[in-house]
Amino acid sequence: MGLSFALLAVTVAVATAVGFVAFPRLGTPGRVTLFLRYAAVAGVTAVGSSAMYFIYGAGGGLLTLVLGDVAMVLAPALMLVAVTALEGRRVRRASTFALVLALIVAVVTAAVPLPTSLAVKAIALAAACAACAWVASHSRVEPYGPLRIIAIANAVYALYCLARVVVALAAGWESPLYFTGFSFGPATILGALAVAAMGVAVVRLWAGPRAEVRPEVCPAGVAVVVGDWDLASAAYGPDRMRDLVVDLRAAAHDLDPHAADVPRGAELTVADPVEALGARLRDAYGWAPEQTILLADGAATAAIRTRPGRTRPGRWGRGVSRS
């Protein structure tokens, strides 16, 4: 039991430390940084759930089972919060959803005996994974590949959790079919693969695109970019600069659905694009005057060079590029 309590103490300490890093900074800018913090907490809870189940199997008691179930459900729920934060949206609803699921699982696991509590946990886990898969699959953040990995991993595990319940109810919790494909061992292996896949996706999102995509024809238009990049970066910091580029590209797509992303901005075909984008960013995205004056014609500032009908590099990442 000494080892059990030691593992419990270490897991709680690590989760608490990461939580103190992530949650007090909820209102700060920097979507990528906030995403990474929530993703880190999700990874810790995923590992912590395995530790709690190990302790429970060694005779740790009901408390360790409750902590393991709660941590297991919180892992995809917190990844949902992370992806929501990466989108630049408020995370209040996603956080409330995660808290409600955790409370339901905690109460049911503590009050209802197995295997009923296991079925409830599987359904809650499927709900958390499905919600994360939905948000990730509809994300506009580039590069799209890592978000697709997160969406697929969560969708697969959501379906697997539902299949566990269906097979258990149809064939029985002690049936050979359930034991072979849906018992603790197979579920743990698949869960570990899902966590590993999402870990790779998180690293890719953090690193950002490193290579150009195949060339594509540049449409006739004017490129509007964030000018004075070095000076603005010194004033706002890299996270805020990424957010400014995200807002600029989103506003460009609002004005011109066929707008194309370019380094540090977007290319669009509207009249007076710099003025039009400035007005859109003030009205819809809350930009201050000292931010709108950063907008500049990309060709005039030599930030980029494009010509109608010629090829240009592929689109750069909207939310996590290293421009």
FENDABEL-V422975 format. One record per backbone hydrogen bond with DSSP energy under -0.5 kcal/mol. CO is the residue of the C=O (numbers start at 1). NH is the residue of the N-H. E is the energy in kcal/mol with one decimal. If there is no record, write none. Layout:
{{CO	NH	E} {CO	NH	E}}
This chain:
{{1	5	-2.6} {2	6	-2.0} {3	7	-2.7} {4	8	-2.4} {5	9	-2.5} {6	10	-2.5} {7	11	-2.5} {8	12	-2.5} {9	13	-2.3} {10	14	-2.6} {11	15	-2.6} {12	16	-2.5} {13	17	-2.4} {14	18	-2.6} {15	19	-2.3} {16	20	-2.4} {17	21	-1.3} {18	22	-2.1} {19	23	-2.5} {20	24	-0.6} {22	25	-1.1} {23	26	-1.5} {25	28	-1.3} {30	34	-2.2} {31	35	-2.6} {32	36	-2.5} {33	37	-2.0} {34	38	-2.3} {35	39	-2.6} {36	40	-2.1} {37	41	-2.0} {38	42	-2.4} {39	43	-2.3} {40	44	-2.3} {41	45	-2.5} {42	46	-2.0} {43	47	-2.2} {44	48	-3.0} {45	49	-2.2} {46	50	-1.3} {47	51	-1.9} {48	52	-2.4} {49	53	-2.2} {50	54	-2.1} {51	55	-2.2} {52	56	-2.5} {53	57	-2.5} {54	58	-1.2} {55	60	-1.7} {56	59	-1.7} {61	65	-1.1} {62	66	-2.5} {63	67	-2.6} {64	68	-2.3} {65	69	-2.5} {66	70	-2.6} {67	71	-2.6} {68	72	-2.2} {69	73	-2.0} {70	74	-2.4} {71	75	-1.6} {72	76	-0.7} {73	77	-1.4} {74	78	-3.2} {75	79	-1.5} {76	80	-1.9} {77	81	-1.7} {78	82	-2.4} {79	83	-2.6} {80	84	-2.3} {81	85	-2.4} {82	86	-2.2} {83	87	-1.5} {84	89	-1.7} {85	88	-1.4} {91	95	-2.8} {92	96	-2.5} {93	97	-2.6} {94	98	-2.2} {95	99	-2.4} {96	100	-2.7} {97	101	-2.3} {98	102	-2.3} {99	103	-2.4} {100	104	-2.6} {101	105	-2.5} {102	106	-2.4} {103	107	-2.5} {104	108	-2.6} {105	109	-2.8} {106	110	-1.9} {107	111	-2.0} {108	112	-3.1} {113	116	-0.7} {113	117	-1.3} {115	119	-1.9} {116	120	-2.1} {117	121	-2.4} {118	122	-2.4} {119	123	-2.1} {120	124	-2.6} {121	125	-2.8} {122	126	-2.3} {123	127	-2.2} {124	128	-2.3} {125	129	-2.6} {126	130	-2.6} {127	131	-2.3} {128	132	-2.2} {129	133	-2.6} {130	134	-2.3} {131	135	-2.2} {132	136	-2.6} {133	137	-2.4} {134	138	-1.2} {136	139	-1.1} {142	319	-0.7} {142	320	-1.0} {143	147	-0.7} {144	148	-2.2} {145	149	-2.1} {146	150	-2.2} {147	151	-2.5} {148	152	-3.0} {149	153	-2.7} {150	154	-2.1} {151	155	-2.5} {152	156	-2.8} {153	157	-1.9} {154	158	-2.3} {155	159	-2.3} {156	160	-2.2} {157	161	-2.3} {158	162	-2.1} {159	163	-2.4} {160	164	-2.1} {161	165	-1.6} {162	166	-2.4} {163	167	-3.0} {164	168	-2.4} {165	169	-2.5} {166	170	-2.4} {167	171	-3.3} {167	172	-0.8} {168	172	-1.1} {172	175	-1.3} {175	179	-2.4} {176	180	-2.4} {177	181	-2.1} {178	182	-2.5} {178	183	-0.7} {183	187	-2.2} {184	188	-2.3} {185	189	-2.3} {186	190	-2.6} {187	191	-2.3} {188	192	-2.4} {189	193	-2.1} {190	194	-2.4} {191	195	-2.5} {192	196	-2.4} {193	197	-2.5} {194	198	-2.3} {195	199	-2.2} {196	200	-2.2} {197	201	-2.0} {198	202	-2.6} {199	203	-2.2} {200	204	-2.2} {201	205	-2.4} {202	206	-2.3} {203	207	-2.6} {204	208	-2.2} {213	314	-1.1} {216	312	-1.7} {217	219	-0.5} {218	309	-1.9} {222	224	-0.5} {222	268	-2.2} {223	225	-0.5} {223	298	-3.8} {224	266	-2.3} {225	227	-0.9} {225	296	-2.1} {228	232	-3.0} {229	233	-2.8} {230	234	-1.9} {231	235	-1.4} {232	236	-3.0} {233	237	-2.1} {237	241	-1.8} {238	242	-2.1} {239	243	-1.8} {240	244	-2.3} {241	245	-2.1} {242	246	-2.4} {243	247	-2.7} {244	248	-2.5} {245	249	-2.5} {246	250	-2.3} {247	251	-2.8} {248	252	-2.2} {249	253	-2.2} {250	254	-1.6} {251	255	-2.0} {252	256	-2.8} {256	259	-2.5} {260	267	-3.6} {262	265	-2.3} {264	226	-2.1} {265	262	-1.9} {266	224	-3.2} {267	260	-2.6} {268	222	-2.4} {268	270	-0.6} {270	273	-0.6} {272	276	-2.9} {273	277	-2.8} {274	278	-2.2} {275	279	-2.3} {276	280	-2.3} {277	281	-2.9} {278	282	-1.9} {279	283	-2.5} {280	284	-2.8} {280	285	-0.6} {281	285	-0.9} {281	287	-2.2} {282	286	-0.6} {288	291	-1.6} {288	292	-2.0} {289	293	-1.7} {291	294	-1.5} {292	295	-1.5} {294	227	-3.2} {296	225	-2.8} {296	298	-0.5} {297	301	-2.0} {298	303	-1.6} {298	304	-1.3} {299	302	-0.7} {307	310	-2.1} {310	218	-3.1} {312	216	-1.5} {317	321	-0.5}}
